[in-house]
Amino acid sequence: MSSETSQCVLVLDDDIGIRESLMLFLEDSELDAVAADNADVALRALQRQPCDIAIVDLRLPGKTGEEFILEIHRRWPDIRFIIHTGSSDYRISPQLMELGIRDQDIFIKPVSDLQRLIHAVTELRQLP
């Protein structure tokens, strides 16, 4: 993948129901999206289909969501991230803060306001 990314959203979540629901909602909102159930599959997907946004679950089999974000940022620093977690008390680590991940980039499962998620994707695309 080059340094440029396309307007595509990667959905990384090991829960098939959540992953498919997010994919359908993104596609209904006319956003291109690709899905992965673990970090290795997500990495291969990004190599085939560059994306500018990644929605990442933190608890994944194998590599954690945070490890995935740090690795992807090293490879493709232009990708922006939304954290999708079931941990209602999650706080952004200093490493992720350094990447520019903000409190408003965290969505607690289940996301009850999917329009807010679409707004977050749009907002991240407008950041310099």
Secondary structure, 3 states (H helix, E strand, C coil): CCCCCCCEEEEECCCHHHHHHHHHHHHHCCCEEEEECCHHHHHHHHHHCCCCEEEEECCCCCCCHHHHHHHHHHHCCCCEEEEEECCCCCCCCHHHHHCCCCHHHEEECCCCCHHHHHHHHHHHHHCC
